[in-house]
Amino acid sequence: MKKDYSISLNNPGQRLLKHMSIHLDKHVTNDFALLNPIRERTGFTLLELIIATSILSIIALLIYPAYRASSRSYQLSVVQSNLQQNARIGMKKIVKELEAGVVVIPEKSNDAKGEGSINYGYDETSPCKVAFYLWDETSDNDIVALYAALPTLPGTTVDPAFSPEGEEPLLYIRKYSSSWSDPEPLVLSDVKVTQLNFIMGGDNEDGILITLELAQQGPLKEWRTYRITSAAKIGAR
């Protein structure tokens, strides 16, 4: 008699194992199905990227005007500070030199005549320059001249109030002993002199009222100005 060694599923235990196996397979399949969407959404979609870019653009548009205004305000403060510093230093040097002087030299005397037709002498009708004798124990003819001139022609006086547009006069000092020294600027080259006046007065005509105005371009190429006024007395030192 031939024996049948095949396993019959009619056994209740075998049917239970098969049922558990099928149920487990379905559960694992469902778990992977739930995990797959999570894996697929690890990156940004095109729509999300567009939205994020739009938000960043709006934020940038809101911030930029404030940043620009703050930057311009800072640049203006730098320009104004530079003007004040140059004006005060220039005025301090002018007062110091005038108070060391003895007598103001009028233009008609020609004692302060420079090269060619240049004359540094004082003219009350155009008081944009002044020359005076400097007291010295060893010499009686030392002269100091204070005036405005163009950097390209530092020895030639100009009235900054009437200088052509585009020209930028500077404040200069020039001294004479046995000959005229090279002109020396009293302010930095990034500013220009727009007004320079020496008005003589006082009981003995030994007082001088000095007005100095400087200008410098701001961040938007507009000119900012600063004016300072002071008084000096010839021979005060």
Residue pairs with C-beta under 8 A, 6 or more apart in sequence:
7 14
8 14
9 15
9 18
44 52
71 219
72 219
72 220
75 218
75 219
76 218
76 219
76 224
79 216
79 217
79 218
79 219
79 224
80 224
80 226
82 188
82 190
82 191
82 216
83 191
83 214
83 215
83 216
83 224
83 225
83 226
84 226
86 187
86 188
86 191
86 214
87 187
87 212
87 213
87 214
87 226
87 227
87 228
88 228
89 186
89 187
90 171
90 186
90 187
90 212
90 214
91 210
91 212
91 228
91 230
93 173
93 186
94 146
94 171
94 186
94 210
94 212
94 230
94 232
95 210
95 230
95 232
97 134
97 144
97 146
97 173
98 130
98 132
98 146
98 208
98 210
98 232
98 233
98 234
99 232
99 233
99 234
99 235
99 236
99 237
100 134
100 135
100 144
100 237
101 132
101 133
101 134
101 135
101 144
101 234
101 235
102 132
102 133
102 134
102 135
102 234
102 235
103 132
103 133
103 234
104 122
104 130
104 131
104 132
104 200
104 205
104 208
104 234
105 111
105 112
105 120
105 121
105 122
105 131
105 132
105 133
105 143
106 121
106 122
106 123
107 119
107 121
107 122
107 123
108 121
109 121
110 119
110 121
111 121
111 131
111 143
112 119
112 120
112 121
112 131
112 143
112 145
112 176
113 119
113 120
113 121
114 120
114 145
114 155
114 174
114 180
115 155
115 180
118 155
118 156
118 157
119 157
120 129
120 130
120 131
120 143
120 145
120 147
120 157
120 174
121 129
121 131
122 129
122 130
122 131
122 132
122 198
122 200
123 129
124 200
126 159
127 197
127 198
127 199
127 200
128 147
128 148
128 157
128 158
128 159
128 160
128 161
128 196
128 197
128 198
129 145
129 146
129 147
129 148
129 157
129 196
129 198
130 145
130 146
130 147
130 198
130 208
131 143
131 144
131 145
131 146
132 143
132 144
132 234
133 140
133 141
133 142
133 143
134 142
134 143
134 144
134 175
135 235
136 142
139 177
141 176
141 177
142 175
142 176
142 177
143 175
143 176
144 173
144 174
144 175
144 176
145 173
145 174
145 175
145 176
146 171
146 172
146 173
146 198
147 157
147 171
147 172
147 174
147 196
148 157
148 158
148 159
148 160
148 169
148 170
148 171
148 172
148 193
148 196
149 155
149 156
149 157
149 158
149 169
149 170
149 172
149 183
150 156
150 158
150 163
150 167
150 168
150 169
150 170
151 168
151 170
151 185
151 189
154 170
154 172
154 182
154 183
154 185
155 174
155 180
155 183
158 167
158 169
159 196
160 169
160 192
160 193
160 194
160 195
160 196
161 194
161 195
163 169
167 192
168 192
169 192
169 193
170 185
170 186
170 187
170 189
170 191
170 192
170 193
171 185
171 186
171 187
171 193
171 196
171 212
172 183
172 184
172 185
172 186
173 183
173 184
173 186
174 180
174 181
174 182
174 183
174 184
175 181
187 193
187 214
190 216
191 214
191 215
191 216
192 214
192 215
192 216
193 212
193 213
193 214
193 215
194 213
194 214
194 215
194 225
195 211
195 212
195 213
195 227
196 211
196 212
196 213
197 209
197 210
197 211
198 208
198 209
198 210
199 208
199 209
199 210
199 211
200 207
200 208
201 207
201 208
201 209
202 233
206 233
206 234
206 235
207 231
207 232
207 233
207 234
208 231
208 232
208 233
208 234
209 229
209 230
209 231
210 229
210 230
210 231
210 232
211 227
211 228
211 229
212 227
212 228
212 229
213 225
213 226
213 227
213 228
214 225
214 226
214 227
215 223
215 224
215 225
215 226
216 223
216 224
217 223
217 224
218 224
